């Protein structure tokens, strides 16, 4: 019997009873095996197995979505307890220097509990009152209607207290004026409503005599000025009084406090303040200093003018040691400074960072971790989206963060390892699963800027500290990113990867092979190339190129420029090494092949010049190498090979490399200018359209679209 035909065999496989019977038998066997495996797995981990069955989702995809670069450090462990019960009210002007506010009783109870030897019964009562006040604050936050009810009955409570005060035995004092006593015993009447002349007299008393009563009046006026616009206050008569009070207190408060405590202006040791805690001077001035610091911190969160913010930050930086006595206020200062550092521009960002750096250096053992974690989170959140105008600011944030880490490299080292391990975890999931979520997370500005941050940190400190584990880990991550995104649309990301590797190799002295990564740029196959140049596009502001740009003449030129620039940087690092001829052999072969096949005349000229310069350097190294008398095993002699020539920098290839870098810088500058000009034109047209729409709406016109 002959063989069945193709159609007959296909029909037999699908419909014959014997075939179907065999299929059913095999299927039942596989089901039994799978059931046994499931039973064994459920016996080992019953809860995890049931959870996975019930979820019905891919756990890897969920893990990728949950992994975040800025969630690896918990701020709950480093945040200090907020002083919810410390008053932010006005200072009492009766000479007691006690603060008056809505929570005055609570703060007094805390102070008395810590300073006085109260009985156990009184302490229990005080603790109970504090618990009730905590519950009251929580109720205010949860129930706004309850808060409104308290506010509506506040006036009744005030009237009731005034009636009580009428029958008290204390001497009555007028609410319209106060008496200040100077050192000579002269009494000066000053109106409660501060005006310009009253502020001038108070300033003179404070500056010349360090009069405490005058200082209290000024600090109350200063608090009113800092809270101006957020609460009703009649302590200041006009805008001139407000500005004079602000300027004087900001400019002179630190000097006055230091004179009254006897602290030199040059002393920036926190131990000095902590040593004053039990003195009568400190107990008298503590509420005043606290009021000044709290008011200034509140002022920083309300003002938007960068000049005023810079001046206030400068004055707070001068008073940084006073924060040693107020840890919650120091936490608030760190939070505000880091926000202004990340979101501010120019001088404001610089002065905010100086505050952060000062805190990390003065309070190193206690607050370096706080500054590090908060600054890292602010940097990560700030660099999620990068525009051409933000390059300089993000570069400043990166350099300043590296400077902060350099204050305590050992502490920063452990946290850097955690962050780099998080980068490796995300990359591992991306390489293993190739899921869209993982690839998108890796091909992002946030991921790239995080790599660049740690590349800068390792490069700065690798010669002075043992950072070899971090160095090899970050090199593996960069190579993995380059392998994950090999296509032509990811040309900017690949260029960044090679630049990072060259940077690490230059500072660490460790050879990193990057020639193949750079040469792959020249061999992108994208089909037919158009003759027209593409639209102006800022190459450095993208990680992934648009599709329409791939077939433009600009893309081909950019590929050649990038490859030559990267190879020149790599060869310049090893142009004096004894093994340079072997290093450059394969890249030269591939460049000659590209030179023979390319049709662009400008690319041919650029590649030909590069080949000539590399061959000259190969010949130069070979001649020098032929004259040496040591063997390749003499490591010390190999390392010292051509060191004199390297110091002079007169070798032809070094001069050629400088010209390549200058041309690359001028080309990037021109591209940035053209791009910014186009962006300005687009924004101008957009504003004109918006204005036309507004005018049309005002005239009763209706947009047909």
JOJO-V478265 format. One record per pair of residues at least 24 apart in sequence whose ideal C-beta (glycine too) atoms are under 10 Angstrom apart, sorted by sequence separation. I is the first residue (numbers start at 1). J is the second residue. D is the distance in whole Angstrom. If there is no record, write none. Layout:
I,J,D
I,J,D
//
This chain:
83,107,8
85,109,8
86,110,8
105,129,8
106,130,6
109,133,9
181,205,10
190,214,8
194,218,8
221,245,5
222,246,7
225,249,8
226,250,10
260,284,9
261,285,7
292,316,10
313,337,7
423,447,7
426,450,10
427,451,10
494,518,9
526,550,5
527,551,7
529,553,7
530,554,10
533,557,9
534,558,9
563,587,10
567,591,8
587,611,9
621,645,10
85,110,7
86,111,10
105,130,10
180,205,6
183,208,9
184,209,9
188,213,10
192,217,9
220,245,10
221,246,9
260,285,6
333,358,10
334,359,6
375,400,8
376,401,7
475,500,9
526,551,6
530,555,9
620,645,9
106,132,10
182,208,9
183,209,5
188,214,9
194,220,8
219,245,9
222,248,8
223,249,9
293,319,7
297,323,10
333,359,7
334,360,9
375,401,6
451,477,7
474,500,8
475,501,7
478,504,8
494,520,8
495,521,7
524,550,8
526,552,10
529,555,8
530,556,10
588,614,6
83,110,9
106,133,5
182,209,6
183,210,9
190,217,7
194,221,5
218,245,6
221,248,9
222,249,4
292,319,8
309,336,10
313,340,7
423,450,6
450,477,10
451,478,7
474,501,9
494,521,7
529,556,6
563,590,10
564,591,9
584,611,10
587,614,8
588,615,7
105,133,9
106,134,9
183,211,8
192,220,10
193,221,10
217,245,10
221,249,8
222,250,8
257,285,7
260,288,9
261,289,9
313,341,10
376,404,9
422,450,9
423,451,7
563,591,9
180,209,10
182,211,6
256,285,10
260,289,10
293,322,6
330,359,7
334,363,10
372,401,9
375,404,6
376,405,9
475,504,6
491,520,10
526,555,8
585,614,10
103,133,7
181,211,8
194,224,8
218,248,7
219,249,7
289,319,8
292,322,8
293,323,7
310,340,9
371,401,10
375,405,9
420,450,9
447,477,10
451,481,8
474,504,7
475,505,9
491,521,7
494,524,10
526,556,9
584,614,5
588,618,8
621,651,10
180,211,6
181,212,10
182,213,9
194,225,10
218,249,6
222,253,8
257,288,8
301,332,9
309,340,7
313,344,10
419,450,7
420,451,9
423,454,8
486,517,10
524,555,9
563,594,9
583,614,10
584,615,8
620,651,7
180,212,10
181,213,7
182,214,8
256,288,9
257,289,6
290,322,9
293,325,9
294,326,8
297,329,7
300,332,9
330,362,10
338,370,10
342,374,10
372,404,7
472,504,10
482,514,9
488,520,10
524,556,9
620,652,8
621,653,10
103,136,10
180,213,5
181,214,10
289,322,5
293,326,6
296,329,10
297,330,10
300,333,9
330,363,7
334,367,7
338,371,8
341,374,10
342,375,8
371,404,6
372,405,7
448,481,8
471,504,7
475,508,9
479,512,9
488,521,9
491,524,8
526,559,9
581,614,10
584,617,8
585,618,8
620,653,8
103,137,9
179,213,8
180,214,5
215,249,9
218,252,9
219,253,8
289,323,10
294,328,10
298,332,9
301,335,10
306,340,9
310,344,9
313,347,10
317,351,7
320,354,10
333,367,10
337,371,9
341,375,7
419,453,8
420,454,6
447,481,8
471,505,10
478,512,9
479,513,9
482,516,10
483,517,9
486,520,7
522,556,10
560,594,8
580,614,9
581,615,10
584,618,6
617,651,7
178,213,8
218,253,9
253,288,9
254,289,10
257,292,8
290,325,8
294,329,6
297,332,5
301,336,6
309,344,8
313,348,8
316,351,10
317,352,10
320,355,7
335,370,9
338,373,10
339,374,9
342,377,9
343,378,8
372,407,9
419,454,7
442,477,10
475,510,8
479,514,9
482,517,6
488,523,10
489,524,10
524,559,6
583,618,9
616,651,9
617,652,7
618,653,9
178,214,10
180,216,10
253,289,8
256,292,10
286,322,10
289,325,8
290,326,6
293,329,5
297,333,6
300,336,5
310,346,9
323,359,8
327,363,9
330,366,9
331,367,8
334,370,6
338,374,5
342,378,4
368,404,9
371,407,9
372,408,8
376,412,10
471,507,10
478,514,10
488,524,4
523,559,9
581,617,9
582,618,9
616,652,6
617,653,4
180,217,8
199,236,9
215,252,10
285,322,10
289,326,8
293,330,9
296,333,9
300,337,8
310,347,5
313,350,10
314,351,6
317,354,6
321,358,10
330,367,7
334,371,6
337,374,9
338,375,6
341,378,7
342,379,7
368,405,10
371,408,10
416,453,9
417,454,10
420,457,10
471,508,6
475,512,6
487,524,8
488,525,8
489,526,9
521,558,9
522,559,6
580,617,7
581,618,5
584,621,9
616,653,7
617,654,9
178,216,9
199,237,9
215,253,9
218,256,9
253,291,10
254,292,9
294,332,8
297,335,9
298,336,10
301,339,9
306,344,7
309,347,9
310,348,6
313,351,5
317,355,5
320,358,5
324,362,8
337,375,9
338,376,10
341,379,9
342,380,10
343,381,10
416,454,6
419,457,10
420,458,9
442,480,9
443,481,8
472,510,9
479,517,8
482,520,9
486,524,9
488,526,5
521,559,5
522,560,7
560,598,8
575,613,10
580,618,7
581,619,9
583,621,10
615,653,10
178,217,7
198,237,8
253,292,5
286,325,7
290,329,7
293,332,9
297,336,6
300,339,9
301,340,10
306,345,7
309,348,6
310,349,10
312,351,9
313,352,6
316,355,7
320,359,7
323,362,9
324,363,7
327,366,8
331,370,7
335,374,7
338,377,9
339,378,7
342,381,8
343,382,7
368,407,7
369,408,9
372,411,7
376,415,8
380,419,9
442,481,6
471,510,7
478,517,9
487,526,9
520,559,10
521,560,8
564,603,9
571,610,9
575,614,9
581,620,10
582,621,10
613,652,7
614,653,7
617,656,9
194,234,10
196,236,10
197,237,10
253,293,9
286,326,9
289,329,10
293,333,8
296,336,10
297,337,10
300,340,7
306,346,8
307,347,8
310,350,9
311,351,9
313,353,10
314,354,8
317,357,10
318,358,10
323,363,8
327,367,9
330,370,9
334,374,6
338,378,5
342,382,5
368,408,5
372,412,6
376,416,9
468,508,8
521,561,10
522,562,9
523,563,9
560,600,8
563,603,10
580,620,9
581,621,6
612,652,10
613,653,5
616,656,9
193,234,6
194,235,6
195,236,8
196,237,8
199,240,9
200,241,10
203,244,8
207,248,8
215,256,7
306,347,7
307,348,9
310,351,5
313,354,8
314,355,9
317,358,6
320,361,10
321,362,7
334,375,9
338,379,9
341,382,9
342,383,9
416,457,6
443,484,8
455,496,10
459,500,9
467,508,8
471,512,10
521,562,6
522,563,5
561,602,10
576,617,9
580,621,5
581,622,6
192,234,9
193,235,7
194,236,5
195,237,4
196,238,7
199,241,6
203,245,9
206,248,8
215,257,9
250,292,9
253,295,10
306,348,5
309,351,8
310,352,9
313,355,6
316,358,9
317,359,9
320,362,6
321,363,9
324,366,9
369,411,7
373,415,8
416,458,8
442,484,7
443,485,6
462,504,8
468,510,8
521,563,5
522,564,9
556,598,9
560,602,8
561,603,9
564,606,6
568,610,7
571,613,9
575,617,5
579,621,9
580,622,9
613,655,9
614,656,9
192,235,8
193,236,8
194,237,6
195,238,7
198,241,8
199,242,9
202,245,9
206,249,9
249,292,7
253,296,9
282,325,8
305,348,10
306,349,9
309,352,8
320,363,9
331,374,10
335,378,10
353,396,8
357,400,8
361,404,10
364,407,7
365,408,9
368,411,6
369,412,10
372,415,6
376,419,7
442,485,8
520,563,9
521,564,10
556,599,10
557,600,7
560,603,4
563,606,10
564,607,7
567,610,7
571,614,6
574,617,10
575,618,10
578,621,7
610,653,10
613,656,5
193,237,6
194,238,10
196,240,5
197,241,9
199,243,10
200,244,8
203,247,10
323,367,10
345,389,10
349,393,7
353,397,9
356,400,8
360,404,6
364,408,6
368,412,8
372,416,10
413,457,9
448,492,9
452,496,8
455,499,9
456,500,9
459,503,6
463,507,7
495,539,8
496,540,9
518,562,8
519,563,7
556,600,6
559,603,9
560,604,9
563,607,9
576,620,10
577,621,8
578,622,10
581,625,8
612,656,9
613,657,9
85,130,7
195,240,9
196,241,5
199,244,5
203,248,5
207,252,6
210,255,10
211,256,10
215,260,9
250,295,10
306,351,10
345,390,10
356,401,9
360,405,10
369,414,10
412,457,7
413,458,10
416,461,10
439,484,7
448,493,7
451,496,8
455,500,5
458,503,9
459,504,6
462,507,6
463,508,8
495,540,9
518,563,5
521,566,8
522,567,10
557,602,7
561,606,7
564,609,9
565,610,10
568,613,8
572,617,10
575,620,9
576,621,8
580,625,9
84,130,10
191,237,9
195,241,6
196,242,10
199,245,6
202,248,9
203,249,9
206,252,7
210,256,6
249,295,8
250,296,7
346,392,9
350,396,8
353,399,10
354,400,9
357,403,7
361,407,6
365,411,10
369,415,8
438,484,9
439,485,8
443,489,10
447,493,10
451,497,9
454,500,10
455,501,9
458,504,7
459,505,10
461,507,9
462,508,5
463,509,8
492,538,10
517,563,10
518,564,9
521,567,10
556,602,10
557,603,7
560,606,6
564,610,5
568,614,9
571,617,7
575,621,8
578,624,8
579,625,9
610,656,8
613,659,10
194,241,6
196,243,10
198,245,10
206,253,9
210,257,9
249,296,8
274,321,9
277,324,10
345,392,9
346,393,8
349,396,6
353,400,5
356,403,10
357,404,6
360,407,5
361,408,9
364,411,9
443,490,7
452,499,9
456,503,8
459,506,8
460,507,8
462,509,9
492,539,6
496,543,8
518,565,9
519,566,9
553,600,8
556,603,7
560,607,7
563,610,9
567,614,8
571,618,10
574,621,10
578,625,6
609,656,8
613,660,9
85,133,7
102,150,10
193,241,9
194,242,9
196,244,6
200,248,9
203,251,10
207,255,9
212,260,8
273,321,5
276,324,10
277,325,7
345,393,6
349,397,8
352,400,9
353,401,9
356,404,7
360,408,8
405,453,9
409,457,9
413,461,8
448,496,6
452,500,7
455,503,6
456,504,10
459,507,4
462,510,9
491,539,8
492,540,7
515,563,10
518,566,4
519,567,8
576,624,9
84,133,9
85,134,8
195,244,10
196,245,10
199,248,7
203,252,8
207,256,7
210,259,6
246,295,10
250,299,9
268,317,10
272,321,7
273,322,6
276,325,8
344,393,9
405,454,10
412,461,9
420,469,9
421,470,10
424,473,6
427,476,9
428,477,10
431,480,6
444,493,10
448,497,9
451,500,7
455,504,6
458,507,8
459,508,7
492,541,9
493,542,9
494,543,10
517,566,8
518,567,5
553,602,10
557,606,9
84,134,8
194,244,9
199,249,10
206,256,6
210,260,5
246,296,10
268,318,9
270,320,9
271,321,9
273,323,9
274,324,6
343,393,9
346,396,9
350,400,8
353,403,8
357,407,7
417,467,10
420,470,6
423,473,9
424,474,9
427,477,6
430,480,8
431,481,10
434,484,8
443,493,7
458,508,8
492,542,5
493,543,5
518,568,10
560,610,10
578,628,8
609,659,10
610,660,8
194,245,7
270,321,6
273,324,5
274,325,7
342,393,9
345,396,9
349,400,8
353,404,8
360,411,10
394,445,9
398,449,7
402,453,7
405,456,9
406,457,8
409,460,9
416,467,9
419,470,10
423,474,8
426,477,9
427,478,10
430,481,9
442,493,9
452,503,9
456,507,10
491,542,9
492,543,5
493,544,7
515,566,9
518,569,9
609,660,10
85,137,9
102,154,9
207,259,10
268,320,7
269,321,7
270,322,9
272,324,8
273,325,6
300,352,10
342,394,10
397,449,9
398,450,10
401,453,7
402,454,9
405,457,6
409,461,5
413,465,7
417,469,7
421,473,8
424,476,7
427,479,10
428,480,8
431,483,8
448,500,9
455,507,9
490,542,10
491,543,10
492,544,7
493,545,10
514,566,7
515,567,7
518,570,7
578,630,10
84,137,6
246,299,8
265,318,8
268,321,6
270,323,8
271,324,8
273,326,10
402,455,10
412,465,10
413,466,9
417,470,6
420,473,5
424,477,6
427,480,5
431,484,6
489,542,10
490,543,7
491,544,9
492,545,7
514,567,8
517,570,10
579,632,9
206,260,10
267,321,7
270,324,4
395,449,10
398,452,7
399,453,10
402,456,5
403,457,10
406,460,7
413,467,7
416,470,6
420,474,6
423,477,5
427,481,7
430,484,6
489,543,10
490,544,6
491,545,6
578,632,8
606,660,10
269,324,9
270,325,9
341,396,9
342,397,7
390,445,10
394,449,7
398,453,5
401,456,9
402,457,5
405,460,8
406,461,7
409,464,8
410,465,8
423,478,10
430,485,10
489,544,5
490,545,8
514,569,9
515,570,7
341,397,7
397,453,9
398,454,10
401,457,8
402,458,10
405,461,8
409,465,5
413,469,9
417,473,8
420,476,10
421,477,10
424,480,8
427,483,10
489,545,5
514,570,5
515,571,9
395,452,9
398,455,10
399,456,7
402,459,9
403,460,9
413,470,7
416,473,10
420,477,7
423,480,10
427,484,7
487,544,9
488,545,7
489,546,8
513,570,9
606,663,10
250,308,9
263,321,8
386,444,10
387,445,10
394,452,9
398,456,6
402,460,6
406,464,9
409,467,9
416,474,9
423,481,9
485,543,9
487,545,10
489,547,7
491,549,10
512,570,8
263,322,9
341,400,7
385,444,9
386,445,5
394,453,10
398,457,9
402,461,9
406,465,10
485,544,8
488,547,10
491,550,9
511,570,10
514,573,10
578,637,9
579,638,9
251,311,9
258,318,9
270,330,10
341,401,9
384,444,8
385,445,6
386,446,9
489,549,9
578,638,6
250,311,7
254,315,6
258,319,9
261,322,9
383,444,10
384,445,6
385,446,9
395,456,10
399,460,9
488,549,10
489,550,7
512,573,9
577,638,8
578,639,9
580,641,10
246,308,9
250,312,6
253,315,7
254,316,9
257,319,7
383,445,6
384,446,5
386,448,9
488,550,6
511,573,9
577,639,9
578,640,10
579,641,9
580,642,9
251,314,10
252,315,9
254,317,10
255,318,9
258,321,9
341,404,10
383,446,6
384,447,10
386,449,7
487,550,9
488,551,10
495,558,9
499,562,10
502,565,10
506,569,8
511,574,7
578,641,5
247,311,9
250,314,9
251,315,7
254,318,5
255,319,10
258,322,9
382,446,10
383,447,10
491,555,8
495,559,10
498,562,8
502,566,7
505,569,9
506,570,9
509,573,9
577,641,7
578,642,8
246,311,10
250,315,5
253,318,9
254,319,4
257,322,7
381,446,8
383,448,9
384,449,9
498,563,9
501,566,9
502,567,10
505,570,8
576,641,7
577,642,8
226,292,10
246,312,9
249,315,9
250,316,9
253,319,7
254,320,10
380,446,6
383,449,4
489,555,10
492,558,9
495,561,10
499,565,9
502,568,10
503,569,9
506,572,9
511,577,9
576,642,4
251,318,10
254,321,10
379,446,10
380,447,10
382,449,9
383,450,8
488,555,8
491,558,7
495,562,5
498,565,9
499,566,7
502,569,5
506,573,5
519,586,8
523,590,8
575,642,9
576,643,7
219,287,9
223,291,6
226,294,9
227,295,8
230,298,8
250,318,10
254,322,8
491,559,7
494,562,9
495,563,9
498,566,5
501,569,10
502,570,6
505,573,6
511,579,9
515,583,8
519,587,6
522,590,8
576,644,10
219,288,6
222,291,8
223,292,9
226,295,4
253,322,10
380,449,8
383,452,9
497,566,10
498,567,9
501,570,8
505,574,9
515,584,8
518,587,8
522,591,8
576,645,6
577,646,9
215,285,9
218,288,10
219,289,9
222,292,7
225,295,8
226,296,7
379,449,8
380,450,7
383,453,9
492,562,9
495,565,8
499,569,8
502,572,9
513,583,9
515,585,10
516,586,8
519,589,10
520,590,10
523,593,9
529,599,9
575,645,10
576,646,4
216,287,9
219,290,10
220,291,8
223,294,8
224,295,9
226,297,9
227,298,7
228,299,9
230,301,10
379,450,8
488,559,8
491,562,7
495,566,7
498,569,8
502,573,7
515,586,7
516,587,8
519,590,5
522,593,9
523,594,8
529,600,9
575,646,8
576,647,10
212,284,7
216,288,7
219,291,5
223,295,5
226,298,5
227,299,8
230,302,7
494,566,9
498,570,8
511,583,9
515,587,5
518,590,10
519,591,8
522,594,5
212,285,8
215,288,6
219,292,6
222,295,6
223,296,10
226,299,4
229,302,7
380,453,9
515,588,10
522,595,10
576,649,10
580,653,9
218,292,10
222,296,8
225,299,8
226,300,9
228,302,8
376,450,9
379,453,7
516,590,9
519,593,10
523,597,10
216,291,9
220,295,10
223,298,8
226,301,10
227,302,8
515,590,9
519,594,8
522,597,10
576,651,7
94,170,10
212,288,8
219,295,8
223,299,9
226,302,7
522,598,9
575,651,7
215,292,9
222,299,9
226,303,9
376,453,8
575,652,10
576,653,9
575,653,5
576,654,9
94,173,8
572,651,10
575,654,7
93,173,9
522,603,9
572,653,7
575,656,10
571,653,7
572,654,7
575,657,8
94,178,9
572,656,9
573,657,10
93,178,6
522,607,8
568,653,8
571,656,10
572,657,4
95,181,9
226,312,10
571,657,8
572,658,9
93,180,10
568,656,7
569,657,7
572,660,9
568,657,5
572,661,9
268,358,8
568,658,10
568,659,9
569,660,8
270,362,6
565,657,10
568,660,5
569,661,8
268,361,9
269,362,8
270,363,6
567,660,9
568,661,8
268,362,6
270,364,10
448,543,6
565,660,6
569,664,10
270,366,9
445,541,10
447,543,9
564,660,7
565,661,8
568,664,9
93,190,10
445,542,9
445,543,6
565,663,9
93,192,9
444,543,7
561,660,9
564,663,10
565,664,5
443,543,6
444,544,10
564,664,9
442,543,10
443,544,6
561,663,8
562,664,9
565,667,10
561,664,7
561,667,7
558,667,9
557,667,10
558,671,10
97,212,7
97,213,10
95,212,8
554,671,10
95,213,6
97,215,9
94,213,9
97,216,7
93,213,7
96,216,10
100,220,10
95,216,8
94,216,9
93,216,5
91,215,9
92,216,8
93,217,6
91,216,5
90,216,9
91,217,9
93,219,10
91,218,10
93,220,7
91,219,6
92,220,9
539,667,9
540,668,6
90,219,9
91,220,6
539,668,8
90,220,5
509,639,9
538,668,9
541,671,9
89,220,9
90,221,10
540,671,8
541,672,8
91,223,8
539,671,6
540,672,8
90,223,6
538,671,6
539,672,10
89,223,8
90,224,8
536,670,10
537,671,8
538,672,6
541,675,7
88,223,8
536,671,7
540,675,10
538,674,8
539,675,9
536,673,10
537,674,9
538,675,4
536,674,5
537,675,7
538,676,8
88,227,9
535,674,10
536,675,6
535,675,10
536,676,10
538,678,9
536,677,8
537,678,10
538,679,9
536,678,6
90,233,9
535,678,8
536,679,10
90,235,8
391,538,9
391,540,7
388,538,5
391,541,7
387,538,9
390,541,9
388,540,8
389,541,9
388,541,5
386,540,10
387,541,7
386,541,7
386,542,9
386,543,9
115,278,9
115,283,8
111,283,9
111,286,9
111,287,10
107,287,9
97,283,8
97,284,6
99,286,10
100,287,10
96,284,9
97,285,8
99,287,5
95,284,10
97,286,8
98,287,6
99,288,9
97,287,5
96,287,9
97,288,6
99,290,8
99,291,7
97,291,10
92,287,9
99,294,10
91,287,6
91,288,7
91,290,10
87,287,9
91,291,6
86,287,10
90,291,8
88,290,9
89,291,9
87,290,9
88,291,8
86,290,8
87,291,9
88,294,6
83,290,9
87,294,9
88,295,8
86,294,8
88,298,8
83,294,9
86,326,9
86,328,8
83,326,8
86,329,9
83,327,8
84,328,9
82,327,10
83,328,4
80,326,10
81,327,8
82,328,5
83,329,8
80,327,5
81,328,7
82,329,10
80,328,6
83,331,10
79,328,10
80,329,10
82,331,8
83,332,9
80,330,8
81,331,9
82,332,8
80,331,5
79,331,6
80,332,9
78,331,9
80,334,10
79,334,10
78,334,10
79,335,9
75,335,10
391,672,8
388,671,9
389,672,10
388,672,6
80,366,9
80,367,9
388,675,6
389,676,8
78,366,10
388,676,6
78,367,8
78,368,10
80,370,8
389,679,8
78,369,6
79,370,8
388,679,7
77,369,9
78,370,5
387,679,9
77,370,10
78,371,9
78,372,9
79,373,10
75,370,8
78,373,6
79,374,9
73,369,9
77,373,9
78,374,8
75,373,6
73,372,8
74,373,8
75,374,7
73,373,4
72,373,9
73,374,9
75,377,8
70,373,10
73,376,7
72,376,9
73,377,7
72,377,10
70,376,7
71,377,9
69,376,9
70,377,5
69,377,9
70,378,9
72,380,10
70,379,9
71,380,9
70,380,4
69,380,5
70,381,6
68,380,9
69,381,10
70,384,9
69,384,10
73,415,7
72,415,9
73,418,7
72,418,6
73,419,8
72,419,6
70,419,9
72,421,8
73,422,10
69,419,7
72,422,5
71,422,9
72,423,10
70,422,10
69,422,6
72,425,10
68,422,8
69,423,7
67,422,7
69,426,8
67,425,6
68,426,9
67,426,6
64,425,10
63,425,9
64,426,8
67,429,7
63,426,10
64,429,5
63,429,7
64,430,8
61,429,9
60,429,7
64,433,7
63,433,9
65,435,10
67,437,9
64,435,6
67,438,9
60,432,8
61,433,8
63,435,10
64,436,9
65,437,6
69,441,9
60,433,5
64,437,5
65,438,9
68,441,9
61,435,6
63,437,10
64,438,5
67,441,7
58,433,9
60,435,7
61,436,9
62,437,9
63,438,9
64,439,9
69,444,9
61,437,6
64,440,9
65,441,9
70,446,8
58,435,8
60,437,9
61,438,8
64,441,7
69,446,6
60,438,8
64,442,10
68,446,9
69,447,7
69,449,10
70,450,9
69,450,6
//
